Amino acid sequence: MERIHAAFGAVDLVVNSAGVMLPNPVDDGRADEWQRMIDTNVTGVLRMIRAFTADLVGAAAEGRTADLVNISSIGAHVTFPNYAVYGATKAALTYLSQSLRGEFGPRDVRVTNVEPGLTQTELASHIDSGGLREQLGGMVDAVGTLSAEEVADVVAYVTSRPRHVNLRQIMVLPTRQA
């Protein structure tokens, strides 16, 4: 866990931002890719939450601001052909965030779910299908992308709110992305 010191005081913060996106048609039956996405995008998040829950709850009990921020995806709500398993893992993360608010909110730990649209990351480099890589590239050319720094700025804004304010869920997209 990282303690950030800023003008607004100490903030205890956990950001789950790891993710794997391996799009392919479900009928290709790439169970190894499905498992990798589930292990990273869902199980990995759960392990991080488990590792830092006591720190977050303790910080909140001491009167400090405590934040758990999960980075999901617009893919949790908008379907894209060949991205079904990725979207399902992000939908699970979105639901998990919603459920955790019920567990952590009464203990003054804020849980925020950030759902970015097209963002310039290494995720596209994992795509092994030339056609799907081209399709994504075409979307990027037409719509543009957010930078990782812009998504981080959203996280900074969310976590800078007064302790009693929880921005529960934020979708952040390039302006041209519908």
PyMOL commands that set and color helices and strands:
alter all, ss='L'
color gray80, all
select helices_A, chain A and resi 26-28+31-61+74-76+84-107+122-126+130-143+148-159
alter helices_A, ss='H'
color red, helices_A
select strands_A, chain A and resi 2-6+9-16+65-71+109-116+169-172
alter strands_A, ss='S'
color yellow, strands_A
deselect
rebuild
show_as cartoon
